[in-house]
């Protein structure tokens, strides 16, 4: 292998390393965004305290003949 070939291989390896580092950083950022979105969705779930104001007979029976 001549010097140019070695330099090309070294440059290619460096480019691949940088590309992988960028890909990992993007994956981590996407993971963080999904975590934030999931947390927001979980916090948006209403409390069941409003159900406690309903009469006690509601929600106990299921009509299976309809």
C-alpha positions in Angstrom: 0.0 0.0 0.0 1.3 3.4 -0.8 1.1 6.5 1.4 -1.9 7.8 -0.5 -3.9 4.6 0.1 -3.0 4.7 3.8 -4.1 8.3 4.1 -7.4 7.5 2.3 -8.1 4.6 4.7 -7.3 6.8 7.7 -9.6 9.6 6.4 -12.4 7.1 5.7 -12.1 5.6 9.2 -12.2 9.1 10.7 -15.3 10.0 8.7 -17.0 6.8 9.7 -16.2 7.5 13.4 -17.6 11.1 13.1 -20.7 9.8 11.3 -21.3 7.2 14.0 -20.8 9.8 16.8 -23.4 12.1 15.1 -25.8 9.2 14.7 -25.5 8.3 18.4 -26.0 11.9 19.4 -29.1 12.2 17.2 -30.5 8.9 18.6 -30.0 10.2 22.2 -31.7 13.5 21.3 -34.6 11.6 19.8 -34.8 9.4 22.9 -34.9 12.5 25.1 -37.7 14.0 23.0 -39.8 10.8 23.2 -39.2 10.7 27.0 -40.5 14.3 27.3 -43.5 13.5 25.1 -44.4 10.4 27.1 -44.1 12.3 30.3 -46.4 15.0 29.0 -48.9 12.4 27.9 -48.9 10.7 31.3 -49.3 14.0 33.1 -52.2 14.9 30.8 -54.2 11.9 32.1 -57.1 13.3 34.2 -57.5 12.1 37.7 -60.3 9.7 38.5 -61.7 11.9 41.3 -64.4 13.2 38.9 -65.7 9.6 38.6 -66.2 9.6 42.4 -69.0 12.2 42.0 -71.1 9.8 39.9 -73.9 7.6 41.4 -72.7 4.3 42.8 -74.8 2.2 40.4 -73.1 3.5 37.2 -70.3 1.5 35.7 -71.1 -1.8 37.5 -73.0 -3.6 34.8 -72.2 -4.4 31.2 -75.0 -5.0 28.6 -73.9 -8.1 26.8 -77.1 -8.7 24.9 -77.1 -5.6 22.9 
